[in-house]
Amino acid sequence: MTATSTTSSGRTGRRSRSRSVALLTCAALAAGGLAAAGVGVLQPGTATASSHREAPLISGQPQFDTTDVYAFVSPDHPDSTTLVANWLPFQEPAGGPNFYTFAEDARYDIHIDSDGDAQDDLLYRFTFKDHRKNENTFLYNTGAVESLDDPDLNFTQTYDIELLRLKRGKVAARHELAKGLPVAPSNVGKASMPDYQKLRDQAVRKVPGGLKAFAGQADDPFFLDLRVFDLLYGGDLSEVGNDTLKGYNVNTIALQVPSSYLRESEEQPVIGVYATTERKNAHGDWTRVSRLGMPLVNEVVNPVKDKDKFNASSPEKDGDFLKNVTEPELPKLIEGIYKIKAPAEPRNDLVSVFLTGVKDLNQQPGGKPSEMLRLNTSIKPVAEPKRLGVLDGDNAGFPNGRRLTDDVLDIALQVVEGELVGAKNDLGDAVDANDKEFGRAFPYVALPAAGSETKAAEVSTKADATGLTGGVSSLTSSWDDNTVMLVSAASGAVAVLLAGFARAMWSRSRRRPEQRSWLG
């Protein structure tokens, strides 16, 4: 069955709604992260978004903390692929005088697996260096900054790009692609940087070989409501509609590369992408401290004891965690809490969803199971991207890579609510787009919030007062109490939201033909 087929060959029959929701919830949570699901995902705790402050060690090292990875065919240059990775979460724009920098003792790496063997074929490495014009002042800038080489910009950074080619996990060749490229500074404020767009434009650089590169501050592109931790969206699903990350910035590295450089061949155009950070210790040795591919993995799937281990690991070793996918812990917890029987094990149906890519969409032939973002570079971008991506018939979107506009959270929530079992809905967290528009040209990320701006203190009132978009009352009319309780918890926990999405990818019983184009 091809990725564009509209004929369903899925299961026959129908489970009870309670059993279906339990299965949806536990299935993808286990698939999404390759490690045991943690008990804490159903409890209040520290706010996280994608991989913002997701593990004990990395939460104390924000300069090394990878928050999100995006990979998509460039909309204005469809023969190229754009790779975006973000670091240093929750940047308060006015947080001076020491604003937000890339670490000098770090190696920021973007990895490419071109053949699906779970080992790197290409690695783009970014390293940074600090520069200060005047150390006798505490100021980041001493006047209005009109260019990246303005003498009033007291603190600057530059970066080098190195390409490593690997064979069987070993470096076969090294190429210096660029040296001393300028980093776009933190957006101190309107008085200090009256035309920040000009500074952004100057930081976009062409790299030999038809590449483009950017490094600097940007608006955090991930959008969602994280008030799950206030007793699961207020205890009655009423606390939605507020983009929790609105007004916060991140540090972004972006690279645009001709797709032919990344893929194995035109016949095998699927690539795997993930990002890591390595830190140099006192002995001069490098240690991996952060790793991220698919969104919503380590921060909400792995229990505390596994989080740092995952950050230090590599995809080729992900098979060590396979039992946690086929025998996930979360269904047992749900059964104990909600008395909804857990699906039978082993869960072999989950393996191909997040660990190998979807057949006839973004699965690499003979690929080894491993956790990374997979992109079919032969699928051209669409003029009007649909925020629900593949779920809404747009095969150029998530989970085929990840675009900046893809509403990862809503994709999961609509399936958890019961769309695949006949409960028509348009549920979401009422945050359907980023608070700032993304750019139409590389690097596409929105400009960072300025330190002179103030974040709105009031909660957005755009959401339906009854709760999630679409209303809660429509759910309760046909669901039993156990199901409503579970969906409340599911919609409250980002980890559980991820669950429904994996189940969506596996299901063969889509209700709308145009929405199952990638399911077969």
Disulfide bonds with the S-S distance in Angstrom:
none
